[in-house]
Amino acid sequence: MAELKATSVRFIDRERRMIELIRDKVIMSYPLNAVPDDLYQALADLADTAPIKEDKLGLLKARVDKAAMSSLNLDNPFPINSSVKRIRLTLTDEAIEDEIDDLEGQFLALQGRPFEDTVDERVALYRSLHLDDSKLDLFRLGAVEMYGSASYANIKKDPRVSLCLSWPLQNEATQRGLQINCIAEIVPPGNPFYKYMRILLALFGVRYLDTGKVEYPCAYKLWVSEVKDKSLGDTEGFVL
């Protein structure tokens, strides 16, 4: 079987709401859509959820930012690989360029102190990044690739991925569920976006995850293409 050639993001057209991919001179187009409003708000308010008010370390239990990412490798007997990623809203590239040096300085000031002693500062830093909606990119989410194994190899060949996530709705005994089909753009270490995502990943991490690597392999810009409602609820008209 011929080796599948790598596919990469060619162009993001915000005005036409279009993403273009290229594989071996073949251009493929996909729609570009905004992050769903309720997910956007839930991620922006991550530091203000009920658990954080009751227990500052409860932020680590928030589920809205934990997504199962599925990627594809047709060479495998079972072609779909799934892994859990911590997703975040992201600033625009321009805003990241402007703020990354200051952000790295603020994060560095938290190091060497017990996590419990810095929770308030970490929460304040997270909140400050989400105060100005004009600086946030409405068309993408961000994640860090920790290991560089199956997901990373699959995305290099085919950047189409699906995120599946759910979280409890406030004051309701129901779960909001979404499948978000995205185009994953690989961002290497050293890039301002990579630095930004690495800080956001570590901001609420109590324990260091030893991956055996000095650097994570990459970060992902997860461009939203399609959104499907997967909420649990009664099916209208269903009869036993």
N, CA, C and O of each residue as an XYZ file, in Angstrom:
960
protein
N       0.842     -1.193      0.000
C       0.000      0.000      0.000
C       0.883      1.251      0.000
O       1.824      1.346      0.788
N       0.585      2.194     -0.869
C       1.383      3.419     -0.939
C       1.225      4.217      0.342
O       0.135      4.287      0.909
N       2.325      4.823      0.799
C       2.282      5.616      2.021
C       1.424      6.871      1.817
O       1.539      7.564      0.806
N       0.566      7.141      2.801
C      -0.289      8.314      2.726
C       0.544      9.568      2.935
O       1.270      9.669      3.924
N       0.452     10.511      2.031
C       1.247     11.718      2.121
C       0.693     12.640      3.197
O      -0.504     12.634      3.484
N       1.587     13.434      3.790
C       1.180     14.363      4.839
C       0.244     15.427      4.271
O       0.375     15.861      3.127
N      -0.689     15.821      5.104
C      -1.637     16.877      4.750
C      -1.419     18.048      5.688
O      -1.197     17.847      6.882
N      -1.476     19.250      5.181
C      -1.261     20.419      6.029
C      -2.290     21.503      5.728
O      -2.917     21.517      4.668
N      -2.446     22.411      6.692
C      -3.349     23.544      6.514
C      -2.710     24.515      5.538
O      -1.578     24.956      5.739
N      -3.428     24.842      4.494
C      -2.912     25.749      3.467
C      -3.332     27.186      3.722
O      -2.540     28.113      3.551
N      -4.596     27.368      4.137
C      -5.104     28.731      4.259
C      -6.335     28.738      5.149
O      -7.172     27.839      5.072
N      -6.440     29.760      5.995
C      -7.633     29.990      6.818
C      -8.287     31.267      6.309
O      -7.711     32.349      6.429
N      -9.472     31.153      5.749
C     -10.189     32.308      5.206
C     -11.356     32.637      6.141
O     -12.416     32.015      6.078
N     -11.138     33.622      7.003
C     -12.163     33.971      7.989
C     -13.366     34.645      7.336
O     -14.500     34.443      7.769
N     -13.132     35.426      6.321
C     -14.236     36.143      5.673
C     -15.181     35.180      4.963
O     -16.400     35.332      5.035
N     -14.625     34.209      4.289
C     -15.444     33.218      3.572
C     -15.780     32.010      4.445
O     -16.481     31.097      4.011
N     -15.274     32.016      5.675
C     -15.495     30.911      6.615
C     -15.083     29.585      5.981
O     -15.885     28.660      5.854
N     -13.802     29.520      5.585
C     -13.319     28.350      4.856
C     -11.902     27.989      5.326
O     -11.071     28.862      5.575
N     -11.653     26.678      5.439
C     -10.312     26.166      5.723
C      -9.864     25.378      4.500
O     -10.621     24.565      3.970
N      -8.638     25.616      4.055
C      -8.106     24.865      2.924
C      -6.939     23.989      3.382
O      -6.027     24.451      4.068
N      -6.990     22.720      2.990
C      -5.909     21.780      3.239
C      -5.249     21.428      1.916
O      -5.855     21.549      0.852
N      -3.996     20.992      1.999
C      -3.313     20.568      0.777
C      -2.594     19.258      1.027
O      -1.896     19.094      2.028
N      -2.776     18.316      0.089
C      -2.076     17.038      0.142
C      -1.620     16.702     -1.267
O      -2.442     16.470     -2.154
N      -0.323     16.678     -1.471
C       0.250     16.326     -2.772
C      -0.384     17.136     -3.903
O      -0.819     16.580     -4.911
N      -0.430     18.461     -3.721
C      -0.937     19.432     -4.693
C      -2.462     19.421     -4.842
O      -3.020     20.175     -5.640
N      -3.128     18.561     -4.067
C      -4.595     18.539     -4.089
C      -5.117     19.413     -2.957
O      -4.750     19.214     -1.799
N      -5.977     20.384     -3.285
C      -6.516     21.313     -2.297
C      -7.920     20.863     -1.900
O      -8.766     20.601     -2.756
N      -8.156     20.776     -0.592
C      -9.461     20.383     -0.065
C      -9.993     21.502      0.813
O      -9.242     22.093      1.589
N     -11.280     21.797      0.699
C     -11.892     22.896      1.446
C     -12.915     22.369      2.448
O     -13.679     21.448      2.162
N     -12.906     22.982      3.633
C     -13.850     22.636      4.684
C     -14.414     23.929      5.277
O     -13.737     24.957      5.269
N     -15.644     23.888      5.791
C     -16.203     25.096      6.400
C     -15.480     25.452      7.694
O     -14.935     24.582      8.373
N     -15.482     26.730      8.021
C     -14.929     27.246      9.267
C     -16.068     27.857     10.067
O     -16.795     28.714      9.563
N     -16.226     27.422     11.310
C     -17.304     27.919     12.151
C     -16.766     28.372     13.503
O     -15.624     28.085     13.862
N     -17.597     29.074     14.232
C     -17.193     29.599     15.536
C     -17.361     28.537     16.621
O     -18.164     27.612     16.492
N     -16.588     28.690     17.687
C     -16.773     27.865     18.878
C     -18.200     28.094     19.390
O     -18.620     29.246     19.499
N     -18.959     27.033     19.707
C     -20.328     27.225     20.221
C     -20.351     28.163     21.426
O     -19.465     28.115     22.279
N     -21.365     29.008     21.485
C     -21.427     30.040     22.520
C     -21.352     29.469     23.929
O     -20.636     30.003     24.777
N     -22.091     28.380     24.189
C     -22.107     27.865     25.561
C     -20.773     27.235     25.948
O     -20.366     27.319     27.107
N     -20.091     26.609     25.000
C     -18.759     26.077     25.279
C     -17.769     27.218     25.487
O     -16.942     27.181     26.397
N     -17.866     28.227     24.633
C     -17.003     29.411     24.764
C     -17.139     30.007     26.160
O     -16.138     30.305     26.811
N     -18.390     30.183     26.626
C     -18.614     30.799     27.925
C     -18.144     29.900     29.056
O     -17.576     30.377     30.038
N     -18.382     28.595     28.920
C     -17.970     27.664     29.968
C     -16.454     27.620     30.120
O     -15.949     27.554     31.241
N     -15.726     27.656     29.015
C     -14.264     27.663     29.086
C     -13.736     28.993     29.600
O     -12.765     29.029     30.356
N     -14.374     30.092     29.191
C     -13.949     31.403     29.676
C     -14.169     31.531     31.176
O     -13.401     32.198     31.870
N     -15.237     30.879     31.679
C     -15.598     30.964     33.099
C     -15.053     29.795     33.906
O     -15.519     29.545     35.017
N     -14.089     29.084     33.376
C     -13.583     27.880     34.031
C     -13.135     28.145     35.461
O     -13.317     27.300     36.337
N     -12.557     29.301     35.699
C     -12.067     29.639     37.041
C     -13.168     30.110     37.970
O     -12.914     30.342     39.152
N     -14.385     30.258     37.467
C     -15.490     30.763     38.276
C     -16.584     29.727     38.474
O     -17.688     30.067     38.898
N     -16.292     28.465     38.172
C     -17.295     27.418     38.334
C     -17.517     27.123     39.807
O     -16.680     27.450     40.648
N     -18.648     26.505     40.114
C     -19.023     26.247     41.509
C     -17.932     25.532     42.313
O     -17.674     25.927     43.449
N     -17.275     24.485     41.765
C     -16.267     23.790     42.575
C     -15.141     24.696     43.053
O     -14.613     24.496     44.146
N     -14.766     25.690     42.251
C     -13.656     26.548     42.652
C     -14.042     27.424     43.838
O     -13.183     27.807     44.632
N     -15.323     27.743     43.965
C     -15.769     28.553     45.090
C     -15.793     27.731     46.377
O     -15.564     28.263     47.463
N     -16.071     26.432     46.251
C     -16.138     25.574     47.419
C     -14.760     25.037     47.792
O     -14.451     24.873     48.972
N     -13.954     24.769     46.809
C     -12.639     24.174     47.020
C     -11.747     24.624     45.873
O     -11.973     24.244     44.724
N     -10.742     25.428     46.175
C      -9.947     26.033     45.117
C      -9.290     24.993     44.215
O      -9.077     25.246     43.029
N      -8.970     23.833     44.767
C      -8.383     22.784     43.941
C      -9.449     22.060     43.133
O      -9.118     21.221     42.295
N     -10.725     22.367     43.368
C     -11.807     21.733     42.619
C     -11.764     22.066     41.151
O     -12.373     21.361     40.346
N     -11.060     23.126     40.773
C     -10.941     23.500     39.365
C     -10.378     22.351     38.549
O     -10.698     22.189     37.371
N      -9.526     21.546     39.202
C      -8.912     20.438     38.494
C      -9.931     19.375     38.104
O      -9.662     18.552     37.230
N     -11.111     19.385     38.750
C     -12.128     18.385     38.460
C     -13.103     18.851     37.381
O     -13.980     18.090     36.973
N     -12.963     20.070     36.924
C     -13.879     20.577     35.900
C     -13.783     19.708     34.660
O     -12.686     19.335     34.246
N     -14.920     19.383     34.066
C     -14.934     18.453     32.952
C     -15.063     19.135     31.591
O     -14.785     18.515     30.565
N     -15.475     20.388     31.568
C     -15.727     21.030     30.283
C     -14.463     21.105     29.430
O     -14.546     21.148     28.203
N     -13.300     21.122     30.066
C     -12.060     21.268     29.306
C     -11.420     19.930     28.944
O     -10.342     19.901     28.350
N     -12.073     18.823     29.297
C     -11.532     17.505     28.953
C     -12.299     16.947     27.762
O     -13.494     16.668     27.855
N     -11.612     16.791     26.660
C     -12.256     16.311     25.433
C     -11.566     15.045     24.942
O     -10.341     14.934     24.993
N     -12.354     14.105     24.473
C     -11.804     12.929     23.796
C     -11.574     13.298     22.333
O     -12.515     13.604     21.601
N     -10.315     13.265     21.921
C      -9.983     13.572     20.528
C      -9.822     12.271     19.743
O      -9.050     11.391     20.124
N     -10.555     12.169     18.654
C     -10.447     11.001     17.775
C      -9.758     11.402     16.482
O     -10.115     12.397     15.851
N      -8.763     10.607     16.097
C      -8.046     10.818     14.836
C      -8.059      9.505     14.060
O      -8.449      8.463     14.587
N      -7.630      9.570     12.809
C      -7.842      8.451     11.887
C      -6.535      7.950     11.283
O      -5.674      8.727     10.872
N      -6.417      6.605     11.243
C      -5.318      5.965     10.523
C      -5.877      4.711      9.852
O      -6.053      3.677     10.496
N      -6.149      4.814      8.562
C      -6.805      3.727      7.834
C      -5.919      2.497      7.669
O      -6.400      1.447      7.242
N      -4.631      2.606      8.001
C      -3.743      1.449      7.902
C      -3.929      0.483      9.073
O      -3.498     -0.668      8.997
N      -4.559      0.935     10.140
C      -4.757      0.090     11.319
C      -6.038     -0.728     11.206
O      -7.001     -0.283     10.581
N      -6.062     -1.914     11.801
C      -7.292     -2.725     11.778
C      -8.479     -1.985     12.402
O      -9.598     -2.046     11.893
N      -8.218     -1.290     13.506
C      -9.211     -0.408     14.104
C      -8.709      1.014     13.889
O      -7.845      1.482     14.631
N      -9.235      1.703     12.892
C      -8.580      2.919     12.387
C      -8.729      4.177     13.245
O      -8.040      5.166     12.992
N      -9.604      4.170     14.245
C      -9.823      5.383     15.027
C      -9.038      5.319     16.332
O      -9.160      4.357     17.090
N      -8.238      6.339     16.589
C      -7.509      6.471     17.847
C      -8.152      7.582     18.667
O      -8.436      8.659     18.145
N      -8.380      7.319     19.948
C      -8.957      8.333     20.838
C      -8.021      8.601     21.999
O      -7.411      7.678     22.539
N      -7.907      9.857     22.382
C      -7.095     10.246     23.530
C      -7.692     11.496     24.152
O      -8.327     12.298     23.467
N      -7.487     11.658     25.442
C      -8.049     12.806     26.157
C      -7.102     13.991     26.043
O      -5.903     13.864     26.296
N      -7.640     15.133     25.663
C      -6.867     16.373     25.565
C      -7.510     17.441     26.434
O      -8.732     17.489     26.577
N      -6.682     18.288     27.009
C      -7.174     19.454     27.736
C      -7.315     20.593     26.736
O      -6.315     21.076     26.205
N      -8.532     21.026     26.476
C      -8.747     22.076     25.494
C      -8.890     23.423     26.189
O      -9.318     23.507     27.340
N      -8.527     24.462     25.470
C      -8.607     25.821     25.993
C      -9.068     26.767     24.881
O      -8.864     26.495     23.697
N      -9.682     27.863     25.272
C      -9.837     28.974     24.344
C      -8.461     29.555     24.086
O      -7.552     29.365     24.894
N      -8.291     30.258     22.979
C      -6.991     30.859     22.691
C      -7.149     32.338     22.327
O      -8.153     32.754     21.749
N      -6.146     33.100     22.678
C      -6.061     34.457     22.160
C      -5.772     34.394     20.664
O      -5.346     33.356     20.158
N      -5.998     35.489     19.962
C      -5.594     35.561     18.562
C      -4.069     35.533     18.486
O      -3.388     35.811     19.473
N      -3.546     35.202     17.328
C      -2.089     35.170     17.169
C      -1.472     36.531     17.467
O      -0.393     36.612     18.055
N      -2.157     37.600     17.060
C      -1.634     38.949     17.303
C      -1.574     39.252     18.796
O      -0.595     39.819     19.282
N      -2.631     38.869     19.526
C      -2.656     39.119     20.966
C      -1.610     38.279     21.688
O      -0.994     38.744     22.647
N      -1.406     37.048     21.234
C      -0.376     36.198     21.846
C       1.005     36.811     21.643
O       1.808     36.857     22.576
N       1.285     37.282     20.432
C       2.571     37.934     20.154
C       2.807     39.102     21.107
O       3.915     39.292     21.609
N       1.751     39.882     21.352
C       1.875     41.067     22.199
C       2.066     40.723     23.671
O       2.724     41.462     24.403
N       1.486     39.591     24.114
C       1.404     39.328     25.551
C       2.251     38.165     26.042
O       2.343     37.951     27.250
N       2.876     37.404     25.142
C       3.534     36.177     25.573
C       4.705     36.437     26.519
O       4.902     35.671     27.462
N       5.478     37.478     26.298
C       6.616     37.749     27.181
C       6.150     38.067     28.596
O       6.714     37.569     29.569
N       5.122     38.895     28.705
C       4.579     39.241     30.023
C       3.952     38.021     30.672
O       4.097     37.810     31.877
N       3.252     37.212     29.876
C       2.605     36.016     30.400
C       3.645     35.024     30.929
O       3.452     34.427     31.988
N       4.735     34.850     30.202
C       5.791     33.949     30.658
C       6.411     34.461     31.955
O       6.750     33.671     32.836
N       6.558     35.779     32.076
C       7.098     36.358     33.298
C       6.184     36.116     34.488
O       6.649     35.770     35.574
N       4.872     36.299     34.283
C       3.914     36.064     35.367
C       3.892     34.589     35.776
O       3.796     34.271     36.961
N       3.981     33.698     34.798
C       3.962     32.278     35.115
C       5.247     31.863     35.825
O       5.218     31.043     36.743
N       6.371     32.430     35.399
C       7.649     32.111     36.039
C       7.641     32.508     37.515
O       8.248     31.838     38.351
N       6.947     33.604     37.824
C       6.883     34.084     39.210
C       6.131     33.110     40.117
O       6.258     33.189     41.339
N       5.349     32.194     39.539
C       4.600     31.218     40.336
C       5.430     29.988     40.674
O       5.070     29.221     41.567
N       6.535     29.795     39.968
C       7.327     28.586     40.131
C       8.118     28.621     41.440
O       8.469     29.688     41.944
N       8.390     27.424     41.977
C       9.171     27.323     43.202
C       8.373     27.561     44.465
O       8.936     27.586     45.560
N       7.049     27.739     44.325
C       6.175     27.941     45.486
C       5.133     26.832     45.498
O       4.750     26.335     44.438
N       4.662     26.433     46.691
C       3.627     25.390     46.735
C       2.414     25.786     45.910
O       1.982     26.938     45.931
N       1.871     24.816     45.181
C       0.728     25.100     44.319
C      -0.408     25.749     45.100
O      -1.022     26.709     44.633
N      -0.688     25.220     46.298
C      -1.799     25.732     47.092
C      -1.639     27.209     47.429
O      -2.628     27.925     47.589
N      -0.388     27.666     47.538
C      -0.134     29.071     47.878
C      -0.296     30.006     46.682
O      -0.351     31.224     46.847
N      -0.372     29.439     45.486
C      -0.439     30.275     44.286
C      -1.766     30.156     43.548
O      -1.920     30.718     42.464
N      -2.737     29.424     44.126
C      -3.999     29.185     43.424
C      -4.693     30.489     43.063
O      -5.154     30.651     41.934
N      -4.773     31.424     44.011
C      -5.468     32.689     43.734
C      -4.806     33.444     42.574
O      -5.496     34.022     41.734
N      -3.476     33.436     42.531
C      -2.767     34.124     41.453
C      -2.981     33.421     40.110
O      -3.106     34.075     39.075
N      -3.020     32.102     40.136
C      -3.257     31.348     38.914
C      -4.660     31.617     38.368
O      -4.845     31.804     37.165
N      -5.642     31.634     39.270
C      -7.018     31.927     38.865
C      -7.114     33.332     38.288
O      -7.759     33.543     37.260
N      -6.467     34.303     38.955
C      -6.502     35.691     38.474
C      -5.852     35.813     37.098
O      -6.327     36.562     36.244
N      -4.760     35.072     36.889
C      -4.083     35.116     35.591
C      -4.984     34.523     34.507
O      -5.082     35.076     33.411
N      -5.637     33.406     34.807
C      -6.539     32.792     33.842
C      -7.679     33.744     33.498
O      -8.013     33.925     32.327
N      -8.276     34.352     34.526
C      -9.383     35.279     34.284
C      -8.952     36.450     33.413
O      -9.696     36.885     32.534
N      -7.750     36.959     33.659
C      -7.285     38.149     32.926
C      -7.155     37.880     31.435
O      -7.292     38.795     30.623
N      -6.892     36.633     31.072
C      -6.731     36.281     29.658
C      -8.062     36.219     28.920
O      -8.089     36.194     27.689
N      -9.166     36.195     29.661
C     -10.476     36.011     29.049
C     -11.416     37.189     29.275
O     -12.624     37.078     29.061
N     -10.864     38.305     29.703
C     -11.694     39.476     29.981
C     -12.113     40.208     28.711
O     -13.232     40.713     28.618
N     -11.224     40.261     27.748
C     -11.467     41.029     26.524
C     -11.796     40.081     25.376
O     -10.907     39.444     24.812
N     -13.085     39.993     25.033
C     -13.509     39.074     23.967
C     -12.852     39.371     22.626
O     -12.666     38.471     21.807
N     -12.501     40.637     22.401
C     -11.914     41.011     21.112
C     -10.528     40.398     20.908
O     -10.043     40.322     19.779
N      -9.887     39.960     22.002
C      -8.558     39.352     21.897
C      -8.623     37.832     21.752
O      -7.604     37.185     21.507
N      -9.813     37.268     21.903
C      -9.961     35.820     21.817
C     -10.340     35.403     20.400
O     -11.127     36.076     19.736
N      -9.779     34.298     19.948
C     -10.077     33.782     18.616
C     -11.331     32.919     18.695
O     -11.332     31.878     19.352
N     -12.385     33.345     18.035
C     -13.681     32.674     18.118
C     -13.759     31.410     17.271
O     -14.717     30.645     17.391
N     -12.768     31.182     16.420
C     -12.860     30.087     15.445
C     -12.016     28.867     15.789
O     -11.976     27.909     15.018
N     -11.350     28.889     16.922
C     -10.493     27.748     17.212
C     -10.402     27.496     18.719
O     -10.689     28.364     19.543
N      -9.996     26.283     19.034
C      -9.607     25.884     20.372
C      -8.123     25.532     20.321
O      -7.528     25.473     19.245
N      -7.541     25.304     21.469
C      -6.130     24.939     21.508
C      -5.907     23.748     22.417
O      -6.675     23.531     23.354
N      -4.861     22.971     22.152
C      -4.490     21.831     22.991
C      -2.998     21.590     22.840
O      -2.371     22.063     21.892
N      -2.442     20.850     23.782
C      -1.030     20.475     23.741
C      -0.936     18.978     23.494
O      -1.671     18.200     24.103
N      -0.042     18.572     22.612
C       0.263     17.158     22.389
C       1.369     16.760     23.369
O       2.486     17.270     23.287
N       1.058     15.849     24.297
C       2.017     15.517     25.349
C       3.011     14.433     24.950
O       4.177     14.486     25.341
N       2.560     13.452     24.174
C       3.393     12.285     23.933
C       3.954     12.193     22.515
O       5.073     11.715     22.330
N       3.212     12.635     21.529
C       3.706     12.560     20.165
C       3.636     11.170     19.583
O       4.482     10.794     18.772
N       2.638     10.395     19.985
C       2.532      9.025     19.474
C       1.405      8.921     18.454
O       1.505      9.493     17.369
N       0.336      8.201     18.783
C      -0.685      7.886     17.774
C      -1.409      9.122     17.243
O      -1.522      9.297     16.030
N      -1.903      9.987     18.145
C      -2.635     11.173     17.677
C      -1.761     12.037     16.778
O      -2.194     12.487     15.718
N      -0.547     12.258     17.206
C       0.383     13.114     16.467
C       0.676     12.530     15.083
O       0.648     13.244     14.080
N       0.957     11.225     15.039
C       1.247     10.576     13.753
C       0.034     10.632     12.832
O       0.171     10.874     11.633
N      -1.146     10.409     13.389
C      -2.359     10.445     12.574
C      -2.619     11.835     12.018
O      -2.956     11.988     10.844
N      -2.461     12.851     12.868
C      -2.776     14.228     12.460
C      -1.808     14.711     11.386
O      -2.196     15.497     10.522
N      -0.558     14.257     11.423
C       0.388     14.636     10.367
C      -0.083     14.128      9.009
O       0.148     14.773      7.986
N      -0.738     12.978      9.002
C      -1.242     12.414      7.747
C      -2.606     12.969      7.375
O      -2.891     13.221      6.205
N      -3.456     13.157      8.399
C      -4.828     13.592      8.159
C      -5.268     14.459      9.338
O      -5.552     13.928     10.412
N      -5.331     15.786      9.161
C      -5.593     16.686     10.286
C      -7.060     16.786     10.705
O      -7.397     17.602     11.563
N      -7.926     15.983     10.124
C      -9.327     15.989     10.526
C      -9.484     15.206     11.827
O      -9.153     14.022     11.887
N      -9.985     15.863     12.858
C     -10.187     15.223     14.155
C     -11.572     15.568     14.681
O     -12.189     16.548     14.264
N     -12.042     14.743     15.602
C     -13.313     15.011     16.279
C     -13.065     15.123     17.771
O     -12.374     14.292     18.361
N     -13.632     16.154     18.377
C     -13.607     16.311     19.827
C     -14.976     15.947     20.364
O     -15.996     16.418     19.859
N     -14.998     15.109     21.385
C     -16.259     14.760     22.037
C     -16.148     15.173     23.497
O     -15.242     14.727     24.201
N     -17.056     16.016     23.954
C     -16.987     16.512     25.321
C     -18.380     16.722     25.884
O     -19.352     16.895     25.148
N     -18.453     16.703     27.207
C     -19.721     16.968     27.876
C     -19.436     17.601     29.221
O     -18.370     17.397     29.802
N     -20.386     18.365     29.711
C     -20.247     18.992     31.018
C     -21.634     19.257     31.589
O     -22.592     19.434     30.836
N     -21.748     19.284     32.922
C     -23.061     19.512     33.533
C     -23.501     20.959     33.368
O     -22.699     21.881     33.522
N     -24.765     21.152     33.056
C     -25.316     22.495     32.967
C     -25.649     22.989     34.369
O     -26.122     22.227     35.212
N     -25.397     24.275     34.609
C     -25.606     24.848     35.934
C     -27.081     24.755     36.334
O     -27.974     25.101     35.561
N     -27.311     24.283     37.551
C     -28.653     24.187     38.135
C     -29.574     23.248     37.353
O     -30.797     23.324     37.475
N     -28.979     22.362     36.548
C     -29.788     21.402     35.808
C     -29.172     20.011     35.949
O     -27.951     19.860     35.985
N     -30.025     19.013     36.025
C     -29.545     17.633     36.153
C     -29.343     17.020     34.774
O     -29.699     15.864     34.543
N     -28.778     17.786     33.872
C     -28.531     17.309     32.511
C     -27.103     17.631     32.110
O     -26.444     18.477     32.714
N     -26.644     16.944     31.090
C     -25.305     17.160     30.561
C     -25.398     17.771     29.173
O     -26.199     17.335     28.346
N     -24.583     18.775     28.924
C     -24.440     19.331     27.582
C     -23.375     18.509     26.874
O     -22.270     18.351     27.394
N     -23.686     17.990     25.714
C     -22.734     17.181     24.969
C     -22.529     17.722     23.567
O     -23.486     18.141     22.915
N     -21.293     17.717     23.100
C     -20.971     18.218     21.774
C     -19.960     17.316     21.089
O     -19.053     16.784     21.728
N     -20.123     17.152     19.804
C     -19.061     16.636     18.947
C     -18.624     17.785     18.060
O     -19.427     18.341     17.311
N     -17.358     18.137     18.143
C     -16.831     19.253     17.360
C     -15.801     18.702     16.390
O     -14.735     18.244     16.803
N     -16.109     18.743     15.120
C     -15.188     18.279     14.090
C     -14.264     19.427     13.701
O     -14.714     20.509     13.325
N     -12.980     19.171     13.799
C     -11.982     20.237     13.652
C     -10.912     19.862     12.628
O     -10.731     18.698     12.273
N     -10.225     20.882     12.180
C      -8.981     20.710     11.428
C      -7.848     21.088     12.373
O      -7.779     22.220     12.852
N      -6.961     20.132     12.638
C      -5.872     20.352     13.592
C      -4.626     20.853     12.866
O      -4.101     20.186     11.975
N      -4.168     22.022     13.258
C      -2.934     22.592     12.702
C      -1.816     22.405     13.720
O      -1.934     22.847     14.862
N      -0.734     21.753     13.312
C       0.389     21.468     14.203
C       1.264     22.704     14.360
O       1.673     23.322     13.377
N       1.549     23.059     15.629
C       2.399     24.221     15.934
C       3.605     23.735     16.734
O       3.429     23.186     17.821
N       4.824     23.923     16.226
C       6.008     23.341     16.874
C       6.471     24.137     18.095
O       6.068     25.285     18.280
N       7.322     23.521     18.930
C       7.909     24.236     20.071
C       8.648     25.495     19.617
O       9.204     25.550     18.520
N       8.638     26.497     20.485
C       9.295     27.762     20.168
C       8.354     28.793     19.599
O       8.600     29.991     19.738
N       7.277     28.359     18.959
C       6.276     29.276     18.425
C       5.519     29.928     19.580
O       5.245     29.255     20.574
N       5.171     31.219     19.486
C       4.431     31.886     20.572
C       3.144     31.159     20.955
O       2.798     31.106     22.135
N       2.422     30.592     19.966
C       1.197     29.863     20.286
C       1.510     28.634     21.130
O       0.790     28.334     22.082
N       2.566     27.933     20.790
C       2.988     26.764     21.574
C       3.298     27.179     23.014
O       2.862     26.522     23.960
N       4.045     28.262     23.177
C       4.394     28.737     24.523
C       3.143     29.090     25.315
O       3.037     28.787     26.504
N       2.201     29.733     24.640
C       0.947     30.125     25.274
C       0.170     28.900     25.742
O      -0.311     28.866     26.875
N       0.045     27.899     24.881
C      -0.711     26.712     25.239
C      -0.019     25.913     26.334
O      -0.687     25.311     27.175
N       1.292     25.899     26.336
C       2.009     25.168     27.381
C       1.764     25.817     28.747
O       1.612     25.118     29.749
N       1.725     27.128     28.785
C       1.432     27.820     30.048
C       0.013     27.520     30.506
O      -0.211     27.243     31.685
N      -0.956     27.572     29.580
C      -2.341     27.301     29.960
C      -2.518     25.867     30.452
O      -3.323     25.615     31.348
N      -1.772     24.928     29.875
C      -1.841     23.552     30.324
C      -1.304     23.414     31.744
O      -1.878     22.704     32.569
N      -0.196     24.101     32.020
C       0.478     23.958     33.318
C      -0.137     24.826     34.412
O       0.156     24.634     35.592
N      -0.975     25.765     34.035
C      -1.467     26.749     34.998
C      -2.202     26.102     36.161
O      -2.069     26.542     37.303
N      -2.981     25.054     35.877
C      -3.745     24.389     36.931
C      -3.270     22.961     37.169
O      -4.023     22.119     37.657
N      -2.027     22.701     36.823
C      -1.483     21.365     37.035
C      -0.798     21.254     38.378
O       0.194     21.936     38.637
N      -1.335     20.383     39.246
C      -0.726     20.186     40.561
C       0.508     19.299     40.451
O       1.524     19.549     41.100
N       0.413     18.266     39.627
C       1.524     17.334     39.484
C       2.138     17.468     38.097
O       1.433     17.673     37.109
N       3.452     17.350     38.038
C       4.151     17.374     36.766
C       3.980     16.026     36.077
O       4.245     14.986     36.680
N       3.550     16.030     34.846
C       3.390     14.800     34.080
C       4.707     14.491     33.376
O       5.114     15.215     32.468
N       5.368     13.421     33.795
C       6.663     13.054     33.230
C       6.462     12.262     31.947
O       6.117     11.080     31.983
N       6.676     12.908     30.830
C       6.536     12.248     29.536
C       7.877     11.760     29.003
O       7.938     11.142     27.940
N       8.951     12.037     29.738
C      10.271     11.631     29.278
C      10.852     12.558     28.228
O      11.878     12.248     27.621
N      10.199     13.700     28.007
C      10.650     14.648     26.991
C      10.921     16.006     27.639
O      10.238     16.414     28.578
N      11.940     16.697     27.109
C      12.228     18.046     27.591
C      11.136     19.009     27.135
O      10.725     19.896     27.883
N      10.677     18.825     25.909
C       9.593     19.641     25.348
C       8.453     18.725     24.917
O       8.672     17.573     24.545
N       7.240     19.252     24.973
C       6.140     18.538     24.348
C       6.343     18.590     22.835
O       6.944     19.541     22.336
N       5.858     17.596     22.095
C       6.096     17.562     20.644
C       5.526     18.761     19.899
O       6.149     19.258     18.961
N       4.336     19.236     20.307
C       3.714     20.342     19.585
C       2.472     20.803     20.336
O       2.075     20.208     21.338
N       1.877     21.859     19.838
C       0.530     22.269     20.239
C      -0.349     22.189     19.003
O       0.147     22.119     17.878
N      -1.654     22.201     19.218
C      -2.596     22.153     18.106
C      -3.501     23.381     18.109
O      -4.062     23.755     19.139
N      -3.630     23.998     16.945
C      -4.725     24.934     16.720
C      -5.874     24.102     16.165
O      -5.763     23.540     15.075
N      -6.953     24.023     16.889
C      -8.087     23.183     16.499
C      -9.166     24.071     15.892
O     -10.005     24.625     16.601
N      -9.128     24.195     14.577
C     -10.054     25.054     13.852
C     -11.418     24.373     13.746
O     -11.525     23.264     13.222
N     -12.447     25.034     14.238
C     -13.788     24.443     14.294
C     -14.412     24.425     12.905
O     -14.510     25.456     12.240
N     -14.832     23.235     12.476
C     -15.451     23.101     11.161
C     -16.921     22.723     11.250
O     -17.746     23.249     10.502
N     -17.251     21.820     12.155
C     -18.631     21.332     12.249
C     -18.950     21.029     13.705
O     -18.112     20.499     14.435
N     -20.168     21.368     14.125
C     -20.594     21.135     15.506
C     -21.864     20.294     15.491
O     -22.819     20.609     14.781
N     -21.867     19.211     16.289
C     -23.037     18.349     16.405
C     -23.453     18.255     17.870
O     -22.621     18.049     18.754
N     -24.746     18.409     18.111
C     -25.279     18.320     19.470
C     -25.370     16.857     19.886
O     -26.033     16.052     19.232
N     -24.691     16.524     20.989
C     -24.725     15.160     21.520
C     -25.236     15.154     22.961
O     -24.896     14.268     23.744
N     -26.045     16.138     23.298
C     -26.544     16.242     24.669
C     -27.465     15.081     24.998
O     -28.199     14.586     24.143
N     -27.411     14.656     26.258
C     -28.329     13.626     26.728
C     -29.660     14.273     27.069
O     -29.709     15.244     27.825
N     -30.732     13.741     26.518
C     -32.046     14.311     26.788
C     -33.126     13.393     26.256
O     -32.849     12.408     25.572
N     -34.337     13.727     26.576
C     -35.463     12.927     26.089
C     -35.600     13.080     24.585
O     -35.446     14.172     24.036
N     -35.892     11.961     23.930
C     -36.138     11.983     22.487
C     -37.606     12.288     22.240
O     -38.489     11.537     22.654
N     -37.851     13.395     21.562
C     -39.235     13.805     21.322
C     -39.968     12.754     20.505
O     -39.477     12.273     19.484
N     -41.160     12.412     20.988
C     -42.000     11.494     20.229
C     -41.659     10.034     20.411
O     -42.272      9.171     19.781
N     -40.672      9.736     21.276
C     -40.298      8.332     21.465
C     -41.378      7.587     22.251
O     -41.833      8.073     23.287
N     -41.781      6.439     21.779
C     -42.827      5.648     22.433
C     -42.316      4.234     22.628
O     -41.773      3.627     21.705
N     -42.493      3.706     23.844
C     -42.091      2.328     24.118
C     -42.977      1.344     23.367
O     -42.787      0.133     23.477
